Amino acid sequence: MLTKFQAKLFFLLGTALFSVVFLFLTFDSMRYVYSQDSNKNLSPSVVRGKEIWEKNNCMGCHTILGEGAYYAPELTKAYERRGPEWLRVFLKDPEAMYPGERKMVKYSFTEAEIDDVIAFLKWNGELDLKGFPPKPDFKQETKTVHLESAKIAPPEKFKQICSACHAVGGSGGNVGPALDAVGNKYDTAYLENWLKDPQKIKPGTAMPKLPLSELEIKDLTKYLSQLR
């Protein structure tokens, strides 16, 4: 058992030691923060996006850079995960992207405001956060398509939007079903009509009606039809 003097000495030395460690870590952190050049990419669009983020209290549901609520997804790496085109479609109408599943408010942003929000998310995603947030520790289960049969490369729209929910050859999202061998399941006419209006083909489906042009629908149909 420590004497009164030893206990006092232990307390004072411990306090001094950990105070020095705390001050050193604070100094090191501040030195690191101010050595970053992220402010060079802080464009007026990013600033406006931050103002929109704060004005609409997005942190009431989402977290970004580790701050905010945990009701909705963490958005620090949203730009990296989803890409600008997917984010654009989602911000226009969140409910349409996930019918009956998402409770995010439709804010009726203008195209310029959507550009600013995307710029803000992109800026945050490009910060050097030393591995934060960590990537999910899971292995996606999916069948593997015979990619050698795919003579046509996936259209840009597929890579920008479709792959966020669907996987091909083990690469992509797992929100919707994998599209491996989808060309064996459905003919060209069905795939084309499905892309035009999924709800018309299967009322209540979770697949949204995407803002696709006729040319984009043709390209996507051609690509999906070859996956066998």
GIQUIFEN-V887922 format. One record per run of one state. SS is the DSSP state (A for helix, B for strand, O for the rest). FROM is the first residue (numbers start at 0). TO is the last residue. If there is no record, write none. Layout:
ss=[SS	SS]
from=[FROM	FROM]
to=[TO	TO]
This chain:
ss=[O	A	O	A	O	A	O	A	O	B	O	B	O	A	O	A	O	A	O	A	O	A	O	A	O	A	O	B	O	B	O	A	O	A	O	A	O	A	O]
from=[0	3	35	37	41	43	55	57	60	62	64	66	68	77	82	83	92	93	97	110	125	146	149	155	160	161	164	166	168	170	172	181	185	187	196	197	201	213	225]
to=[2	34	36	40	42	54	56	59	61	63	65	67	76	81	82	91	92	96	109	124	145	148	154	159	160	163	165	167	169	171	180	184	186	195	196	200	212	224	227]
